[in-house]
Structure formats: structure tokens, C-alpha cells
């Protein structure tokens, strides 16, 4: 059964209907389940394909929900990207969970509209009477809080539980703050140099986002990126990073010919061609050749949906972007899958590089990763170089590139530009290897 609840009067009628259903189930000794499904990334779809396509997509979602549920269940659109589903007369919470799981599974496959395959992510929050609320308002609040938890749940659905209210409030507050930071120009990029180890010279840098608060404090991405990745902000934020990184790279390329810039991609972006348009558009606007742009993805990101990820990576490769597997050695990709990927380099996870001087097993992992990369005709980058001895060891192993605090910490735009003019690594006459390499200064 369909019920529209997109304005205040409709919502009042919807709450009345929900209260009546709750009372009925209470009299009959049965349970009522309330599911709230949120369609993520609808904002990005509207921006990319237009609001008409977005509206058609939501109509398809609503139709699918009605097909999945029982004829007696009630589906209502309650927001721009949210649907509420009332499941009256169920026996227990388990039946509501089964319905939530079925909904999530149904939307793993992309929907096709106007010859476009649109991959979306639907998450579902679950609440049931009387455990999570004895009236419409309380039950809706519980289900809405469960949706926030579902955004980071591996199964893409969550049942309301104690502690969710505090966590959801904190997450939503942080989302609003990040959106304001994007609008108020509070985000900045830091650049960590990437060194060609065969010549000890700068080859490029990795762009790393930072959030400069109103007080001037720089906030690490570890504090806010996990929230962004589960929200509709991930594409706008990535578009900002790509454009800012390439704009500044265009300047750095006048100082260091052949300079390349690396940008990290979220796993969520490997499920839609939006990232293809965003990357290609940024490179075109700022005149940076795609061959001098490295897009970094983790092993885990590619394994979320290997087939779809491979399709996106193939298209990025065809445009000319260089692709890198970040944190190599910590994921679960097989060598057979590695053979299929159109990647150009591997980045050995810094955990192994940091530990290789004191642990022979870490050193063996680094050596093996370098051998694997070279056997697949890939360049190898070592992260986490913090001592001259580690750098010398990597050079002896034939590692191609390196980055880490021994070379330089990440530097903000103007600092990085100044560093390019003064650091010995930026000199085309630098040499590497032997005892001289340990004379390179640590920039702090």
C-alpha cells in the first residue's frame, strides 16, 4: 500500500495512521515493525544527471519497495531520499530484520534509467513495538536513529539499540559542520612529497585533505572522512579535492617538470561513473595531463564490488589516469585479480616500512611486495620512510619511489611550494645511495 507523506499535512495523517496501526497490533498482541530506507548519493545523481532523473529513480525505488513487501505493508515517501515502511501484524523483530535485509539485497544491482545504469546505496533502519517506541513519534525517532547507524553497518541495515541516539546525533552534527566547512572554504590541502629513489629527486606529491576550523586548528581527515564516506558529501568533497589538487599541481609543474599529483579515492566512488566525469573535468579545467595524475585506491575498496570497480578503473585508465593500489599488503586481493587491474603502481603500506629495520618479517614483506610489483611491471612506492637507514634499504631493494617524514611531512600549499625551492630533494643534482643518503634532512 502506498501513502504519500511529503508535506506537513501528509505527515500528520501518516503519524495518525501509524498510531492506529500500533494500537491495533497492541490489542492483537502482535508486533509492528517500522523500517526507514534512505537512498544515499541522490544529491550526486541530481547534480550529475538532473533532478528529473533523480525523481524517476526515487519513483523506481518506491515501486520496488512495494513489490518486495506484503500487500498489507504501507510504504510512504517521507523526505527527499527517505521512505518509511510500516509492517503491521508481524510476530517478532526477526521478521522486520528479514524485510530490511531483503530490501538491501534488492538494491545491490544498479537500476537502469534512460540507458544509464545507476548504482545506489540503500540503507535501512529498523524499529519495532513496543521495544523501541509505543507511539508513532517515538518509533519514528528510533528508526531514524537506526538509519544513521546503518550507514556504517556492513550489512547496510541496523536495528535500534542503546547508544544509537548519542552516536547518530554526533554523526549528524559532524556532517553539518563538514558541509559548512566546504561552503565556507575551511578545507585545505597538504602535499607530501614523493621521491624518485633512483635520483633522490621530487617526482610529485600526494594531496591530503585537512580541515582548518574557525580557530585555525587543522583537523586530521581520520576524524571526519569516515563520516563523509557514508554521506552524500563524498562526491562534492572529492570534486573539491580533485580541482584544488590539480590547480596547485599546475603551479608546481612550472617548478618541477613532470610533477605528478596523487589523490585518494573513497571506496564509495568506485561504484559510479561520477568519479570518471569529476576527474576528467578537473584535469581538463586545470590543464594537467591525466598521465600526471595518480588516483589511489585501496585493495579493500576494489573488493567491495570487484566487477563494478574494474569497470570504473578501466575507464579511468583509458582516459590516461595513472592508478595506484594504496596500502598494498593489508587487503585481500588475490594475485589473479591483481593481474586484471589496469594499475601502474603499488604502495607498500607504511606499517611494514616502519617496522622493517627491527623486524625481519616486515623487511621480507617489503621485499616481496617490491618483487611482486616489478614482476607485474608496476612501479612500487614505499610509504612511512622515517630514517636514512630505511631509505638506503629501500634503494638497495630496488624500490622506485618513497615518501615519509624523513623526506618531509605533508606541507600546506605555500609551504610546499617554498620547500620545492629549498629542499635538497628538489635539486636535480641530488644523488642517492650509500652513506650520503643519510645526510638528507628530516623536515619537521
Secondary structure as UniProt FT lines:
FT   STRAND          2..4
FT   HELIX           8..28
FT   STRAND          31..40
FT   HELIX           42..49
FT   HELIX           51..68
FT   TURN            71..72
FT   STRAND          74..77
FT   STRAND          82..90
FT   HELIX           93..106
FT   TURN            107..108
FT   STRAND          111..113
FT   TURN            114..115
FT   STRAND          116..118
FT   STRAND          121..128
FT   TURN            129..132
FT   HELIX           136..150
FT   TURN            151..152
FT   TURN            154..155
FT   STRAND          157..159
FT   TURN            162..163
FT   HELIX           164..183
FT   TURN            184..185
FT   STRAND          187..196
FT   TURN            197..200
FT   STRAND          201..212
FT   TURN            214..215
FT   STRAND          218..219
FT   HELIX           221..223
FT   HELIX           225..229
FT   HELIX           233..255
FT   TURN            257..258
FT   STRAND          260..264
FT   HELIX           267..271
FT   HELIX           274..286
FT   HELIX           290..292
FT   STRAND          293..298
FT   HELIX           299..304
FT   HELIX           306..319
FT   STRAND          322..328
FT   HELIX           335..340
FT   STRAND          345..348
FT   HELIX           350..355
FT   TURN            356..358
FT   HELIX           360..375
FT   TURN            376..377
FT   STRAND          379..382
FT   HELIX           388..397
FT   STRAND          401..402
FT   TURN            405..407
FT   STRAND          411..412
FT   HELIX           413..422
FT   HELIX           424..426
FT   TURN            428..429
FT   HELIX           434..439
//
